[in-house]
Amino acid sequence: MQRPETIRISEEGRIYVGDRETRLNRLARRLRREGYSEEDTIYVSIPEGTPRRVLVSVGRELASRGYRRVIFTRPPRAIAEAEGEE
């Protein structure tokens, strides 16, 4: 069961599974309730500038609970092109 953006970390550091906020120490429990197993790839969406310690903490928590396939992603950025002056 692979779904993009399994976990989302807000700019304020809050952790969400789907639209439900959870604490770091309850993250694996929430994933199981949502139907994710240890065999699933877990996608963690992180905002620009997320401190490394947050990534390490989330990764360690998931790994300690058996979730070994974790991918950290950043939200896509909009790219705007300016038209040249005539």
C-alpha angles and dihedrals in degrees: 000000000000120000124168118246097019091168127024125197113202125219087255090057097254116147121224133186103196104323095328121100116224139174123251093247090053097044098102092046090052091049091053091049089052091054102260119139130199088259093062124095109245116212116204115195111207130183123238112279097026107162116250090235089064091053092048092048094050092044093049093047093051094044092049088056094049100265102130101159104076125154121188114210136179122223114259116265124227113240118206125192120206117220114239121253116256 
